[in-house]
Amino acid sequence: MTIDERSMTSSSTIRSDEVARFNRLAATWWNRTGPMRPLHVVNDLRLGYVLDQIAQRFGRPVGALEGLRIADVGCGAGLMCEPLAARGALVVGVDAAANNIAAAQLHSKAAGLNIDYRVGEPDAALHDDESFDVLLLLEVVEHVDDVPAFVRDALTHLAPGGLLLASTINRTLRSYLAAIVGAEMIFRVLPRGTHHWAQLVRPEELEQAAAACGLVPGERRGMAYLPVVHRAWWTRSLAVNYIASFGKPASQQI
Ligand SMILES: C[S@@+](CC[C@H](N)C(=O)[O-])C[C@H]1O[C@@H](n2cnc3c(N)ncnc32)[C@H](O)[C@@H]1O
């Protein structure tokens, strides 16, 4: 979309209340024992999945990312961007919270990594002619307005043959008990109000949004997190946290 076209549309996938809350958390983002601790623990687990999926899709050794173009949309302060850039990927990180992008830039600079961080939602922050081999939507779709539009805006920039990896929280009774009552109210490992049950996204809803853009579903895995000991592991159940992969057919044009 051109800047002129964008200025004529008032629709946005940004929920200002959510972005304001994430902006307030930016300074603590890289503190492994702070409010973002669960995200750090989950990140360690999901990095293995991300590297495996990329290796399978592109026929490379696990962790060999040299020259791959990766966009991490809703990247926060860059927990996933950094290990990917450190392995040679060309990473663009996009986030609607300006404070997160500032924290991400500071941290990656200190780590000596070259990551292209941008503030905004995908429609505005990614350029019309830009395409990526891998698109990451990690723990973000449950925080946006209009999930299908957000997924579509991001997928516009996925190259033919590309890979989408998306993780989020299912909308089930179990997720209400685990992610909201357990994590926010009882164990308080996440700030109160981090998740709103009605905004959580079922696997079939994510699949529909990806299918609407012509993507084919791949492997899905459940993730479990135990707050008391701060441990995460894979499960077969997708009832709470899950991650899913989707492939864009090589013949499909953007
Ligand atoms: C729970 S955090 C996840 C961060 C990162 N993906 C991770 O898993 O480590 C969600 C992030 O999505 C961002 N976000 C929310 N709505 C967005 C939108 N419409 N466009 C881009 N980023 C958005 C928030 O600012 C926040 O940093």
PDBQT file of the ligand as one rigid body, heavy atoms in Angstrom, charges set to zero:
ROOT
HETATM    1  C1  LIG A 301       3.687 -10.663  23.841  1.00  0.00    +0.000 C 
HETATM    2  S1  LIG A 301       4.674  -9.590  22.915  1.00  0.00    +0.000 S 
HETATM    3  C2  LIG A 301       5.595 -10.757  21.943  1.00  0.00    +0.000 C 
HETATM    4  C3  LIG A 301       6.942 -10.261  21.538  1.00  0.00    +0.000 C 
HETATM    5  C4  LIG A 301       7.788 -11.213  20.686  1.00  0.00    +0.000 C 
HETATM    6  N1  LIG A 301       7.101 -11.623  19.472  1.00  0.00    +0.000 N 
HETATM    7  C5  LIG A 301       8.168 -12.439  21.463  1.00  0.00    +0.000 C 
HETATM    8  O1  LIG A 301       7.429 -13.429  21.401  1.00  0.00    +0.000 OA
HETATM    9  O2  LIG A 301       9.193 -12.409  22.155  1.00  0.00    +0.000 OA
HETATM   10  C6  LIG A 301       3.576  -8.897  21.675  1.00  0.00    +0.000 C 
HETATM   11  C7  LIG A 301       4.200  -7.749  20.906  1.00  0.00    +0.000 C 
HETATM   12  O3  LIG A 301       3.360  -7.437  19.794  1.00  0.00    +0.000 OA
HETATM   13  C8  LIG A 301       3.352  -6.031  19.620  1.00  0.00    +0.000 C 
HETATM   14  N2  LIG A 301       2.140  -5.666  18.869  1.00  0.00    +0.000 N 
HETATM   15  C9  LIG A 301       0.868  -5.668  19.304  1.00  0.00    +0.000 A 
HETATM   16  N3  LIG A 301       0.028  -5.312  18.300  1.00  0.00    +0.000 NA
HETATM   17  C10 LIG A 301       0.801  -5.099  17.210  1.00  0.00    +0.000 A 
HETATM   18  C11 LIG A 301       0.507  -4.727  15.852  1.00  0.00    +0.000 A 
HETATM   19  N4  LIG A 301      -0.742  -4.515  15.446  1.00  0.00    +0.000 N 
HETATM   20  N5  LIG A 301       1.549  -4.594  14.992  1.00  0.00    +0.000 NA
HETATM   21  C12 LIG A 301       2.820  -4.815  15.404  1.00  0.00    +0.000 A 
HETATM   22  N6  LIG A 301       3.147  -5.167  16.679  1.00  0.00    +0.000 NA
HETATM   23  C13 LIG A 301       2.146  -5.315  17.568  1.00  0.00    +0.000 A 
HETATM   24  C14 LIG A 301       3.403  -5.488  21.024  1.00  0.00    +0.000 C 
HETATM   25  O4  LIG A 301       3.859  -4.151  21.076  1.00  0.00    +0.000 OA
HETATM   26  C15 LIG A 301       4.347  -6.470  21.707  1.00  0.00    +0.000 C 
HETATM   27  O5  LIG A 301       5.680  -6.048  21.666  1.00  0.00    +0.000 OA
ENDROOT
TORSDOF 0
